[in-house]
Amino acid sequence: MRRSLFGFVIVAMLAVVGAQPAAAAPKSTPVAWNKTTDAWAWITAYSSGSIQGAWCVPPGKTDATHSFNLRITDLRVEVTHKNCAHPVMLDRTIGPRRGSIQINGLLEGKDGKYTWRNF
């Protein structure tokens, strides 16, 4: 009797878990705004430590064209010279603002002094 009750409980739990609707895949479209006039931004998007994509943003431009079917947890900037060529003048990573899942990064500065922060 005990064994059948245990088996019934296990089967019932599996049925409940299997009947749950699948969660919608989180989507992210990180925004990278390069407000500098003299530096290029190499942006790398991460999800839980894994690289999901990377792209270059020229001075004075905003890029919000990269969408991902999962949540982007970190946005890294490498501030470089023209066309995202090395050397790297700043290498920083930001996560989403508290209470948000969206990451919007703002690069500011000039003449070798740059900041990368949420906006």
N, C-alpha and C positions, 0 to 999 in steps of 0.2 A: 504494500500500500504506500509506504513511504517513498519507495523508488518511483512509483507511478506519479505521485504528487510532484516529486522533484522534476521528473521528465515533463509533466504538464506545465510547470512554471517556466522551465527553459523554453519550451516551444512557444508559450504565450509571449515571453519576452522577445524572442526572435521575431514573432509576428508583429509586435508593436513597433520594434525598431525598423523592420522592413517596410512598414506601412507609412513611415514618416516621409513627407515630400522632400525631394532633394533640394538643398539650399541653392539659390541662384548663385552663379559664379560671381564673385566680386569683380568689379571692373574698375580700372584706374586709368586716368589720363593726367599724368603729372604735368605741371606747367613749369617751364624754366624761362625766366626773364633775365636776359643779359643786358643790364642797364649801363654797362661800361662803354667807353668809347674807344678803348685801345687794347682790349683783350678778347679772346675767344673762349667759349665754355664747352668743354667736353663733358657731357652729361651721361651718367650711367645709372640706370634704374635697377633696383634690387627688390626681390621678394624673398623674405626670410633668408637672406644671405646669398641667394643665387642671382647671378646677373640675368636680367630679362631683356635688356636692350641698351644701346648706347648711341649717341648722336652728337653732332657739333652745332653750337648756336653762335652765330656771329655777333659782334658788338651791336648794341642797340636793338636787338631782335627778341621776340618772344616766341617760344615754341610750345604748342599744346597739341601737337599732331600725332603723338605716339600714344596709342591706347593698348591696354593690356587686359586680358581676361582673368586676371587675378589681382590681388591687392599688392600694390607697390609699397614696401615698408621703408625704403631708404632711397634717397636721391643724392648722388655724389657729383660734385663738380671738380674738374681739374681745369684751372685757369691757365691758358697757354697763349702762345703767340699766334700769328695769322694762320688760319685754316687748321687750328687745333694741333699745331706742331709743337714739339717739346722745345725748351724745357717747361716744366710745370711750375707756375708761380704760386699756386695755392691748391691744396687738395683737402676738401672738406665734405662731410656727409651730414645730411639732415634727415629727420623723420617727419611724420605728420605732426601738426599741432595737436595739443592735448584735446581729446574729444572729437577728433576728425580722422577720417581715413584718407583724405586727399592730401597730396603733397604739392605745394607751390613754392618753388625756390626763386630767390631774388639774388642776383650777383650785382654788386655795386663796387665802385672804386676806380682808380686809375693810377698810372705810374708805379705799378708794382705793389700797391696797397689795396687789397680786395677783401670783401666780406661776402659770405654766402649764408643766407638765412631764410626762414619761412616768411611768406607775405600773405 
